[in-house]
């Protein structure tokens, strides 16, 4: 099963944001233990660095990238993703890019805390909690 992991899920774990940390960390664990293939757009990583710029210097950026690469596959951003996102005419362009990327890489699901922003996505979006509930058989 291939999951496109949205930036808010990565930030939940990196910044230990409550009350989201626990379920987001479980998604990471699924990807780390090969219960799922976790994919992160390089677009997301660039946004993460921007959001965390007060916490990350150049050395730390490299270290975070290395650690994330052990768990997730980084998917390139390409012109077709941008074109498709523009055609979608969503209110949030960044979410449209994520949905276009998920479609291109044949993701089974998008994991995000902003499910409502993906209501028009061809790929179903779940919050970590929703996804974990739907996959409970994997944990029993």
Buried (B, 14 or more C-beta within 10 A) or exposed (E): EBBBBBBBBBBBBBBEEEEBBBBBBBBBBBBBEEBBBBBBBBBBBEBBBEBBEEEBEEEEBEEBBEEBEEBBBBBEBEEEBBEBBEEBEBEEEBBBBBBBBBBBBEBEBBBBBBBEBBEEBEBBBBBBBBBBEEBEEEEE
